[in-house]
């Protein structure tokens, strides 16, 4: 049988390549067009819980922004803090996210709005090398819609050429989010207070210890340490006060965690920034199971008690540090 090789000769190859290029250009154009439409919907989706909070924070200016993990999400009630201080407060704590997410969100926020105060709620493991560092990087995919930001882009790519290549696709940036975006438009507004979800009083369960207590040894991760340093530097360059805070725990911390908290205290003091430690023995009154849903997360009742005390301490701190910059009641 004679094989038709017309597409391999010079006359047949040219139209084939032309059609191929046109096809690829159409695919790219379709990707960019559909990705832009999904991005438009993402930016205008009603404010919901968890991952959708980033739009809320970036859309509106706040005086005090609280960043951190699910511990931050559960511990700080903006309405209570605002009532005491007269400042607009936003809880940007995020379930399952840690220092890298807080840093990326800070960079996005500072492009748009500059708050007076950033409270970074500390997890002891923020600067610790974890067994699977790629897992923390992978969680940042929730910020893929903001890939155009240099710091977000660098974190998502993390020196991986092929990761960067994938993010060239606008549709890929919204991978798995389309149904979530649609759900935000369909669902009724949630009972939230500037990023905080009202959880009520929950039954205590023995789970979620600090990951530091589960490791054979702890070692400072130089990459995360650089991120924390840039987190502070970025805020200081814009005259933003950064407050490190270790929110309450349900039981006395281990010697290892206590040593890490001391490290953070020294770090913040060396950077001329305050540090509040509510896991100290002086605050043992919080160590009651009725205030927590598990070992490290407060429930609604605990959040109310702690937020009132934190608001009082914040008010005093701001009055003593930079009274000319703040309007306090």
Helices and strands as residue ranges (DSSP letters): G 6-8, H 10-44, G 50-52, H 53-59, E 64-67, H 70-75, H 78-85, E 89-91, H 99-112, E 117-121, G 124-127, H 133-139, G 140-146, H 150-157, H 161-166, H 170-173, H 178-186, E 192-193, E 196-197, G 211-214, H 222-237, E 241-246, H 255-270, E 275-277, G 281-286, G 289-291, H 300-321, G 323-325
